[in-house]
Each structure stands twice: as C-alpha cells, then as structure tokens.
Amino acid sequence: MFSNPEFDGHETVVFSRDEVSGLTAIIAVHSTLLGPGFGGCRMFPYADEDAALTDVLRLSRGMTYKAAICGLPLGGGKSVIIGDPRRDKTPELLAAMGRLVAGLNGLYIVADDVGTSLDDLAVMRTETEYTAATTPAARRPLAVTAYGVLKAMESAVELVLRRSGLAGLSVAVQGLGNVGMPLCGYLAQRGAKLTVSDIDPGCIAAAQRDFGATAVEPDDIYGQAVDVFAPCAFGAILNDDTIPRLRAAIVCGGANNQLLSTVHDAALAQRGIVYVPDYLVNAGGVIDFHQESIDDTPDAVLGAVDRIGAITGDILARAAAGGETPLTITDAKVRQRLAAARSATR
C-alpha cells in the first residue's frame, strides 16, 4: 500500500473480508484535517485488488480536494466493494458494509456512488449512522453533480470563449449515466448542440430522442470538433493517446480523475485547451451532503452548488492572469487550506 504511486499520506486504509456475505471492501480516508472523511461507496468488478486499491486511493484524495476547494468542513474518504453490482450485491453484503463503516466511529461517512444507490445506503443505515441521505429530502434523487458541471461550464464558456449563455454551444458528452444524462438535459434546455457516446444503446437512444443528440462511437468522441468536451464516465481518459485527438477549446466534465497523470495537465495547456479541474467541477455531491444539515430543500441545495460556477470563474481568471493552468491554481489553494488546518492543530 505505501509504495502504491497513488498513496498520498492517507490517514487510514482499511481492508475487509466478510466470508458470510461475500463482502470484499477497502475504505480509504485521505484526510480529516478539515472534518470527517466523506465519500461514496463504489461497487465494481475490479480486475484485481491492486486495481481496487489504486482506485480508492485516488478517489479518496479527490474527495479531500473537492471539499477543500469549496470551503467545506469535511475531509476526504472513499470505499470500494470488489464485485459486480448486478450479480453480487445482496442485502447481507450491504449490511456487512454498513458494519464496516460503523467500526470507524465517524472517521468515514459513506454515500452512494457508481454501482450503489440511495436504496443501498438505506440498507447500510440499518448498521451505521454514518451515511449520507439521512433526511427525507436527501433521499429523493437530485442531479446535483450534473448541475455543478453546468455551472462550471457556464463560467468557463464566458471566460474562455467570451460568450454569455449556452445557446448554440457545441458539447461532446462522454458517458450517459447518472451525471452525463442529466447534464445533457440541462444543456439541451439552454440550447446547446450535443454529441454523445456511451456503451449502452438504450442510453444513446434516450439522448437522441429526448435531447436531439448526435451519437458517435465511444472511441470517436475525442475527435469531435466542439466547443467543450465533457467527460462523464470513468477516469484516466485524458492521456498521451487521446489529448492529441481533442478538438475542443475546453474540457469540463463530471468524471473523477480525468487525467491519467498530472503531466497531462501541461499537455492540454500546450495544445491551448483549458482544463477545468475535475474535483472542482464534480463537487456537487459533497456540497449536497453538507447542505443536508442546513437546508436540504432542492432549491437550497442547487443554490449552494452555484458556488462551483463562482469558484470556477475566479480560478480561470487567476490562471489566465498568471500564465498558470487552472489545476495548478486549485491544487495550490487546497494545499494552503490543508496546511493551515494542520498548523492549527499543533
């Protein structure tokens, strides 16, 4: 674990196997300097334990950065269950996951993620109080992450393309899941022209029917001549192979860990492509959780998520003025906040 290239001084990493339920899981808490570690539980059929560990380390670090850049009193955590959610998920397995979370006594607060749902959280809640969606309003689905992507995109389009509003904007959306599909809805309502890709023909058909989207093969989405490329599927899709193929001015999407490596931030900049840091763009979920304890009505939650647009505007303006990339600016702000919190505890 300590030699894994994604290990970043994580405070706690817990490996667990429950023979009765079949649960094999890892919880990673990256930092609690600003508050308890918060993050989703992802269930996925990883190729092996190393792949699962790499994912949970990267994702938990991202949660720390999301909370910090948005000024929230939360730390970063994440959990992964190794298994196919369509075949392996059972109430017994979810209850065992709840007990695992309970054993950390509030160090980690679990939310839904890829492969898990609000209904799954309800099962975990029979074993632990440390979950998201604890109020009736929070248990109703609300496309907060997609809304945050929209707000970031609006700011990026205004600052980079010098245009107000999204009418006529061309956007390539990669992935039509819980973020990509509602994002298409938001964009279509505002008059954007959509090009989409997904491995699910049903999702493609829905986007064509409901939003007038143009569909392309998954590997062709990178080369579309559009204003904005919005990755909303899995991570590591910005790399040596895909970056030279991009024909967009802006990358702004909801996927986690879009860069294969930090060197690819510079690679995008060298091509004149503005990359809006993913952990800022997709911070809607952590804002939503924080809002549960304040006012969790839909209007209040979406109003809180609006801050993503304002932060994006500030970051892009500072980056342009200083000749730096937006990721360099956001990373520095996060490190400063964490360092201040660390000093305050000494």
Secondary structure, DSSP 8 states (H G I E B T S, - for coil): -TTSTT--S-SEEEEEEETTTTEEEEEEEEE-SSSSEEEEEEEE--SSHHHHHHHHHHHHHHHHHHHHHTT-S-EEEEEEEES-TTTT--HHHHHHHHHHHHTTTTSEEEEE-TT--HHHHHHHTTT-S-BS--STGGGS---HHHHHHHHHHHHHHHHHS---S-TT-EEEEE--STTHHHHHHHHHHTT-EEEEE-S-HHHHHHHHHHH--EE--GGGGGG-B-SEEEE-S-S--BSTTTGGG-B-SEE--S-SS-BSSTHHHHHHHHTT-EE--HHHHTTHHHHHHHHHTT--SHHHHHHHHTHHHHHHHHHHHHHHHHT--HHHHHHHHHHHHHHHHHHHT-
